[in-house]
Amino acid sequence: MTPPGWGPAAYAVGPLLMSKEKFMRNLIAIALLVSTCPTLIAKSKKDIPPAPLPAIVANARKAFLTNGGGSDLAYDAFYAKMKEWGKYQIVGSPEEADLIIELAYRVEHDGTRVWSSTNTYNGTTQVHSAQIVDPQLLLTIYDAKSKNSLWSTIDHRRLARREKNREKEIINSAERLVEELRERSDVTR
């Protein structure tokens, strides 16, 4: 004799038998538990406060900006944004400066990705390839007296196909670096 509610809608879970309603409640509870656990454990970039800059960088008054090569446009955009910010007096030589701030544009080439696709209708196969590139702006701050590196960061420029869009992304990348420097300089120890 089967208990009420245990007919063909009963589920066998291991050696246990349970009703459809109880099985669904347990399934929903497990799904909720699994879906909320990663949010309790995972941290996002926004949850981690930025570390302060070294005291030498935070307290400096004069800076010499230098182009580490790769893109005059990136350096021009960076220079203009640094002047607009106004935290540092931009000087003409490293001897006059407290800091030397170098901006360099690099493109990392990581080879070529090759893949194929097959048209099942007519049986043809096409081979495709794409270069793997990572354009990046590297900002490095040096102590003008000792020439030691004090802080550096990289901004990965977004990829763009058209030249005018690449130029926009270079400018945006340089401006993001100044913004990051500004945000970190506002952090107190």
C-alpha positions in Angstrom: 0.0 0.0 0.0 1.4 3.4 -1.0 1.0 6.4 1.2 -1.2 9.3 0.0 0.5 11.6 -2.5 3.1 8.9 -3.3 1.9 7.5 -6.5 3.7 7.6 -9.8 4.8 11.2 -8.9 7.2 9.9 -6.3 10.9 10.4 -6.9 13.7 8.0 -5.8 16.7 9.9 -4.5 19.3 7.4 -3.5 17.6 4.9 -1.1 14.9 7.5 -0.2 11.5 8.1 -1.7 10.0 11.5 -1.6 7.0 13.2 -3.0 7.1 15.5 -6.0 6.4 18.6 -3.9 9.1 17.8 -1.4 11.5 17.0 -4.3 10.8 20.4 -6.0 11.2 22.3 -2.7 14.6 20.7 -2.1 15.6 21.3 -5.7 14.7 25.0 -5.4 16.5 25.3 -2.1 19.6 23.8 -3.5 19.4 26.1 -6.6 19.1 29.2 -4.4 22.0 28.1 -2.2 24.2 27.4 -5.2 23.3 30.7 -6.9 24.0 32.9 -3.8 27.2 31.3 -2.7 29.5 32.8 -5.4 28.2 36.3 -4.6 29.0 35.8 -1.0 32.6 34.7 -1.7 33.5 36.6 -4.9 34.9 40.1 -4.8 34.8 42.5 -7.6 37.3 45.2 -8.5 35.0 47.8 -7.0 35.2 46.0 -3.6 38.9 46.5 -3.3 40.0 50.0 -2.4 43.0 51.4 -4.3 46.3 51.4 -2.5 47.8 54.9 -1.9 50.7 56.1 -4.0 54.2 56.3 -2.4 54.6 59.4 -0.3 57.2 60.8 -2.7 54.6 60.7 -5.5 51.8 62.1 -3.4 53.9 65.0 -2.0 55.8 65.9 -5.2 55.2 69.4 -6.7 57.2 69.3 -9.9 57.2 66.6 -12.6 59.1 66.1 -15.8 56.9 64.2 -18.4 58.8 62.1 -20.9 57.7 60.1 -24.0 58.9 56.5 -23.7 58.1 56.0 -27.4 55.5 54.3 -29.4 52.9 57.0 -30.0 53.2 60.8 -30.1 49.4 61.0 -30.0 49.3 59.1 -26.7 52.0 61.4 -25.2 50.2 64.5 -26.4 46.9 63.5 -24.9 48.6 62.5 -21.7 50.5 65.7 -21.5 47.4 67.8 -22.1 45.4 65.9 -19.4 48.2 66.2 -16.9 48.4 70.0 -17.4 44.6 70.2 -17.1 44.7 68.3 -13.8 47.3 70.8 -12.4 48.6 68.7 -9.5 52.1 68.8 -10.7 54.0 71.8 -12.1 55.3 70.5 -15.5 59.0 71.4 -15.8 61.4 71.3 -18.7 64.2 69.0 -17.4 64.6 66.1 -15.0 67.0 68.1 -12.9 64.2 70.6 -11.9 61.7 67.8 -11.1 60.7 65.8 -8.1 59.3 63.0 -10.3 59.9 61.8 -13.8 56.7 60.5 -15.4 57.2 58.3 -18.5 54.4 57.2 -20.8 55.2 54.5 -23.3 53.0 52.8 -26.0 53.6 49.2 -26.7 51.9 46.5 -28.7 52.4 43.0 -27.5 52.2 40.4 -30.3 51.2 37.0 -29.0 51.2 35.1 -32.3 48.4 34.1 -34.7 45.2 32.3 -33.9 44.2 29.9 -36.7 40.8 28.1 -36.9 38.6 26.5 -39.6 34.9 26.3 -40.3 33.1 23.8 -42.4 30.0 24.3 -44.5 28.0 21.1 -44.0 25.8 21.9 -46.9 28.5 21.8 -49.6 31.3 20.3 -47.6 33.8 23.1 -48.1 36.2 24.2 -45.3 37.5 27.7 -44.8 40.6 28.4 -42.8 40.7 31.7 -40.9 43.5 33.4 -39.0 43.9 36.5 -36.8 46.9 38.1 -35.2 46.7 38.3 -31.4 47.7 41.8 -30.3 47.5 43.7 -27.1 48.1 47.4 -27.5 48.9 49.0 -24.1 50.0 52.3 -22.6 52.6 51.9 -19.8 52.9 54.7 -17.2 56.0 54.6 -15.0 56.9 57.1 -12.3 60.5 57.5 -11.3 62.1 59.4 -8.4 64.0 62.2 -10.2 67.0 62.1 -7.7 67.6 58.4 -7.4 66.0 57.3 -10.8 64.3 54.4 -9.0 60.9 53.3 -10.2 58.2 54.3 -7.7 55.0 53.2 -9.3 53.7 51.9 -12.7 50.5 50.8 -14.3 49.3 49.6 -17.7 46.1 50.5 -19.6 45.1 48.0 -22.3 43.8 50.1 -25.2 40.6 48.8 -26.7 41.0 47.3 -30.2 39.6 49.2 -33.2 39.7 48.5 -36.9 39.5 52.0 -38.3 42.4 54.4 -37.9 40.2 57.2 -36.4 38.8 54.8 -33.8 42.3 53.6 -32.9 43.3 57.2 -32.4 40.2 57.8 -30.2 41.1 54.7 -28.1 44.7 55.9 -27.7 43.5 59.2 -26.4 41.0 57.6 -24.1 43.6 55.2 -22.8 46.0 58.1 -22.0 43.2 60.0 -20.2 42.3 56.8 -18.2 45.9 56.7 -16.9 45.7 60.3 -15.7 42.4 59.6 -14.1 43.8 56.5 -12.3 46.8 58.6 -11.1 44.4 61.3 -9.9 42.2 58.8 -8.0 45.2 57.1 -6.3 46.7 60.5 -5.3 43.4 61.3 -3.5 43.8 58.1 -1.4 45.2 58.9 2.1 47.4 56.5 4.0 
